[in-house]
Amino acid sequence: MLIDSHGRKINYLRLAVTDRCNLRCFYCMPEQGNDWLSRKELMSYAEMLRISSLLVKMGIEKIRITGGEPFVRKDIMQFLASLSALPGLQQISLTTNGILTAPLVPDLKKLGISSINLSVDTLDQNRFFAITRRDELPRVLDTLDTLLRYDMDVKINAVVMEGKNTQDILPLVELTRDLPVSVRFIEEMPFNGGGNDFSGLAWDHFKILETIKEKYPNLQKLPDPANATAYNYGIAGHKGTVGIIAAYTRSFCGTCNRIRLTPQGSVHTCLYGGGVLNVKDLMRSGYGEPELEAALTDAILKKEKDGWGAEKVAATGQHASMATIGG
């Protein structure tokens, strides 16, 4: 098992396969996009599979594939097929914006991938365009329909932003009346590649909760799974559930069981921290499995207690784009 110095079992890897995305959400990256990594700077699929295999042997049980947008990387389905064959890996899940996803759902299901996080910040087409700078909401909603038709476990993720989409909170909650989905509201974070346009935290998890309670006074707290990032709630008569993720106030950090691996091979033991190790560079310099295992064990052992501590240690004064870290 992988255990950090705070006694937490680390069994969850968030693996970003690309920094590229076909949206330009203002809270994630500049309008013109990022300075994209070259192919040489990215980990190859073989390198990703090698390090994933080692981490599974060391105790990782769940891998979430993120980006950027995972499905913009060529041959991603072949990689997922190889990843799904790793002995000991219990679950693969995906985070996607849904634009390219719908046609791939049957094959994802065949691979045993049945848990999908779908990013949907608004159900209004004009606000969707204003937030993402792309007119793609119909394709995203088609993906939602397809996922549900194939009995996928769907979580809808919505970042709550002052002056952008707070009017969408209640319409998104209303989806849970007839759909078996978890709609999760996420506090806004400053990961847009420089801090520009970050509105500050006008909407923390308390304000989001009170807004929902005003409309749904029968909102009931549900038990939260171990290591959960969301506070979960149910509404009587609704098929789905509601979650609120305190991503900026970071009240869930004490039970963190996650590490992140960026497309260029940088290991992050916290979203708010810097890279603590680059496994791509180690692999390309000839490190074998024992040396890689020792380096990873040491990095995880030094994992900070919470996001505030990690941010203090990183001390960069500027946050990268979420697309380069792994959304």
C-alpha positions in Angstrom: 0.0 0.0 0.0 1.0 3.6 -0.6 0.7 5.5 2.7 1.6 9.2 3.2 3.1 10.6 6.3 -0.4 11.5 7.6 -1.4 7.8 7.5 -3.7 8.1 4.5 -3.9 5.3 2.0 -3.2 6.6 -1.5 -5.1 4.5 -3.9 -6.5 6.9 -6.6 -4.6 8.3 -9.6 -5.9 11.1 -11.8 -4.1 10.6 -15.1 -4.2 13.5 -17.6 -3.5 12.2 -21.0 -3.4 15.5 -22.8 -3.3 19.3 -22.1 -5.4 20.0 -25.2 -9.1 20.7 -25.2 -11.8 21.6 -27.8 -13.4 24.1 -25.4 -11.9 27.4 -24.1 -13.7 27.7 -20.7 -12.6 31.0 -19.3 -12.0 29.5 -15.8 -9.6 26.9 -17.2 -7.5 28.6 -19.8 -7.0 31.8 -21.8 -9.3 32.4 -24.9 -6.5 31.7 -27.3 -5.7 28.4 -25.5 -2.5 27.4 -23.8 1.0 26.9 -25.2 0.3 23.3 -26.1 2.9 20.7 -25.3 4.7 19.1 -28.2 4.4 15.4 -28.8 8.0 14.9 -27.5 7.0 16.7 -24.2 4.0 14.4 -23.7 4.3 11.0 -22.1 3.7 8.3 -24.7 0.9 5.8 -24.2 3.6 3.2 -23.5 5.1 5.4 -20.8 1.6 6.1 -19.3 0.9 2.4 -19.3 4.2 1.5 -17.7 3.9 4.0 -14.8 0.2 3.1 -14.3 1.1 -0.6 -14.1 3.8 0.2 -11.5 1.4 2.4 -9.4 -1.3 -0.3 -9.5 1.3 -2.8 -8.2 2.1 -0.3 -5.4 -1.5 0.1 -4.4 -3.4 2.3 -6.8 -6.9 0.8 -7.3 -8.7 3.5 -9.3 -7.5 5.6 -12.2 -9.5 8.5 -13.5 -8.6 9.7 -17.0 -8.7 13.4 -17.5 -7.2 16.2 -19.7 -7.5 18.7 -21.2 -10.2 16.7 -22.9 -9.2 13.1 -23.1 -10.9 12.3 -26.4 -9.0 14.9 -28.4 -5.9 12.7 -28.1 -5.5 10.3 -31.0 -5.9 6.5 -30.3 -7.2 7.1 -26.7 -9.5 4.1 -27.0 -6.6 1.7 -27.7 -4.9 3.1 -24.6 -8.0 2.6 -22.5 -8.2 -1.0 -23.7 -4.6 -1.6 -22.6 -5.2 0.1 -19.3 -8.4 -1.9 -18.5 -6.3 -5.1 -18.9 -4.0 -4.2 -16.0 -4.1 -6.9 -13.3 -5.3 -5.4 -10.0 -6.8 -2.2 -11.3 -10.3 -2.2 -9.9 -11.9 0.9 -11.6 -11.3 3.2 -14.6 -13.4 6.4 -14.8 -13.4 9.4 -17.1 -13.9 13.1 -16.9 -15.0 14.6 -20.2 -16.7 17.7 -21.7 -18.9 15.4 -23.8 -18.4 16.9 -27.2 -16.7 13.8 -28.8 -18.0 11.2 -26.3 -21.4 10.0 -27.4 -20.2 7.7 -30.3 -17.7 6.1 -28.0 -20.1 5.2 -25.2 -20.8 1.6 -26.3 -17.1 0.8 -26.6 -16.4 2.4 -23.2 -19.1 0.2 -21.7 -17.5 -2.9 -23.3 -14.2 -2.0 -21.6 -15.9 -1.9 -18.2 -15.7 1.9 -17.9 -19.1 2.8 -16.5 -18.4 5.9 -14.4 -18.3 9.3 -16.2 -18.0 12.8 -15.0 -19.6 15.2 -17.5 -18.8 18.9 -17.3 -21.9 21.0 -17.8 -21.8 24.4 -16.2 -25.1 25.6 -17.7 -28.2 24.3 -19.5 -28.6 27.6 -21.4 -27.0 27.7 -24.8 -26.0 31.3 -24.8 -24.4 31.1 -21.3 -22.7 27.9 -22.4 -21.1 29.8 -25.3 -20.1 32.7 -23.0 -18.4 30.3 -20.6 -16.8 27.9 -23.0 -16.4 30.2 -26.0 -17.8 27.4 -28.1 -21.4 26.6 -29.2 -21.4 22.9 -28.3 -24.2 22.4 -25.7 -26.4 20.3 -28.0 -23.6 17.7 -28.4 -22.9 17.7 -24.7 -26.6 17.0 -23.9 -26.6 14.3 -26.5 -23.7 12.6 -24.7 -25.7 12.9 -21.4 -28.7 11.1 -23.1 -26.4 8.4 -24.5 -24.6 7.8 -21.2 -27.9 7.3 -19.4 -29.2 5.0 -22.2 -26.2 2.8 -21.6 -26.8 2.8 -17.8 -23.6 4.7 -17.1 -23.0 6.2 -13.6 -23.0 9.9 -14.5 -21.9 12.8 -12.4 -22.6 16.2 -13.8 -19.9 18.7 -12.7 -20.8 22.5 -12.7 -18.4 25.2 -11.6 -20.4 27.9 -9.8 -19.3 31.4 -10.9 -20.5 34.8 -9.8 -22.1 36.7 -12.6 -21.8 33.7 -15.0 -24.1 30.8 -14.1 -25.6 31.1 -10.6 -29.0 31.2 -12.2 -28.3 27.7 -13.5 -28.0 26.1 -10.0 -31.7 25.3 -9.6 -32.3 24.1 -13.2 -29.4 21.8 -12.8 -30.7 20.5 -9.5 -34.1 19.9 -11.3 -32.4 17.4 -13.6 -32.2 15.0 -10.6 -36.0 14.8 -10.4 -36.2 12.5 -13.4 -32.7 11.5 -14.1 -30.5 9.1 -12.1 -27.5 11.5 -12.0 -25.5 13.2 -9.4 -25.3 16.9 -10.1 -22.3 18.3 -8.3 -21.6 22.0 -7.8 -17.9 23.0 -7.5 -16.5 26.1 -5.9 -14.6 28.2 -8.5 -10.8 27.9 -8.3 -8.0 30.1 -9.7 -6.7 27.6 -12.3 -7.1 29.5 -15.5 -3.5 30.0 -16.5 -2.7 33.2 -14.6 -5.5 34.1 -12.3 -7.3 36.4 -14.9 -11.1 36.7 -14.5 -11.1 34.7 -11.2 -14.1 36.3 -9.5 -13.0 35.3 -6.0 -15.1 33.0 -3.9 -18.5 34.8 -3.9 -20.2 31.4 -4.0 -18.7 29.0 -1.4 -20.3 25.7 -0.6 -22.4 27.2 2.2 -24.0 29.8 -0.2 -24.6 27.1 -2.8 -26.3 24.9 -0.2 -28.5 27.7 1.1 -29.6 28.6 -2.5 -30.7 25.0 -3.1 -32.4 24.7 0.3 -34.6 27.8 -0.4 -36.1 25.9 -3.4 -35.9 22.4 -1.9 -36.4 22.7 1.9 -36.7 18.9 2.1 -33.1 18.5 1.0 -31.6 15.8 3.2 -27.9 15.1 3.9 -26.7 11.7 2.7 -23.8 9.7 4.0 -20.6 10.6 2.2 -18.4 7.7 0.9 -15.0 7.4 2.3 -12.5 9.9 0.8 -15.4 11.8 -0.9 -14.7 15.3 -2.2 -18.4 16.2 -2.3 -21.0 16.7 0.4 -24.0 14.7 -0.9 -27.7 15.4 -0.6 -31.0 13.9 -1.6 -34.4 15.3 -2.4 -37.5 13.3 -1.6 -39.0 12.0 -4.9 -35.9 12.7 -7.0 -34.1 9.9 -8.8 -30.7 11.6 -8.6 -28.7 13.3 -6.0 -26.9 16.6 -5.4 -23.3 17.2 -4.4 -21.3 20.2 -3.4 -17.5 20.2 -3.7 -15.6 22.7 -1.5 -12.8 22.8 -4.1 -11.5 26.2 -3.0 -12.2 26.2 0.8 -10.8 22.6 0.8 -12.7 21.2 3.8 -12.3 17.6 2.5 -8.5 17.6 2.3 -8.0 15.6 5.5 -9.1 12.4 3.9 -7.4 12.9 0.5 -6.4 9.6 -1.2 -5.3 11.0 -4.6 -2.3 11.9 -6.6 -2.2 13.5 -10.1 0.0 12.7 -13.1 0.2 15.4 -15.8 0.6 14.8 -19.5 4.3 15.7 -19.3 4.8 13.2 -16.5 4.8 15.5 -13.5 3.5 13.9 -10.3 1.4 16.3 -8.2 0.4 15.1 -4.7 -2.1 18.0 -4.4 -4.0 20.1 -7.0 -2.7 23.2 -5.3 0.9 22.1 -5.1 3.6 22.0 -7.6 5.1 19.0 -9.3 7.2 16.9 -6.9 8.6 14.4 -9.4 8.8 13.9 -13.1 8.4 10.2 -14.0 8.7 10.7 -17.7 12.2 12.2 -17.3 13.1 9.4 -14.9 11.9 6.7 -17.4 13.7 8.3 -20.3 16.9 8.5 -18.3 16.8 4.8 -17.7 15.3 4.3 -14.3 14.1 0.8 -13.7 11.1 -0.3 -11.7 12.9 -0.4 -8.3 14.2 3.1 -8.7 10.9 4.4 -9.9 9.1 2.8 -7.0 11.5 4.3 -4.5 11.1 7.8 -6.0 7.3 7.5 -6.1 7.2 6.2 -2.5 9.3 9.1 -1.3 7.2 11.7 -3.1 3.9 10.3 -1.7 5.4 10.1 1.8 5.9 13.9 1.6 2.3 14.7 0.6 1.1 17.8 2.4 -1.7 17.5 4.9 -4.0 19.7 2.9 -4.3 22.1 0.0 -3.4 25.1 2.1 -0.1 23.6 3.1 0.6 22.5 -0.5 -0.1 25.9 -1.9 2.2 27.5 0.7 5.0 25.1 -0.2 4.5 25.7 -3.9 4.6 29.5 -3.4 4.5 30.3 -7.1 2.1 33.2 -6.7 0.4 32.1 -9.9 -1.8 29.1 -10.7 -1.5 27.1 -13.9 -4.3 26.2 -16.3 -6.4 23.3 -15.0 -5.9 21.7 -18.4 -2.1 21.4 -17.8 -2.6 19.9 -14.3 -5.5 17.5 -15.0 -9.1 18.7 -14.6 
